[in-house]
Amino acid sequence: MKTIFLTISIILSSALYISCNNNDDEPTPPSPPIEENHPIVGKWNLIELRYSMWSSNCYYDSGDIVWNFKPDNTLEIFVKEGIEPEDSFSQGVLGDEYIYLINETSDTVCLAGNYYPDWFIGLSMNLNENTLILGGSLASDGAQYKFER
């Protein structure tokens, strides 16, 4: 019985050791850059934030909070001095540097802040020339961000 237990333990230990890979030093491959002429690239003014169908909306003037989607998949968020944003992205809770990825198939934008780089937040995207709406369903208490150029 001891021989069987010892044999199984050696086999399992060997399998675990072999499956370990020391790739911590390898850089994460960069996200493919978005095309410079993609409609999301550029500065967007947050003008309305909605948390749910039953909560009050937050309205902002153009220039109060600006999200700048850059072609290198980085997102800069500028908040005008004296403005107190209501959302976690603009408050800097998730980071002070963001990256974004776009899934064209599902019309989704995924955002990650540098404080939690492996934690992507997916937001549905409705985009036309001068209006961008990001967010989930208000019926399920998802936040919705409305931007204008």
Order of alpha helices (4+ residues) and beta strands (2+ residues): alpha-beta-beta-beta-beta-alpha-beta-beta-beta-beta-beta
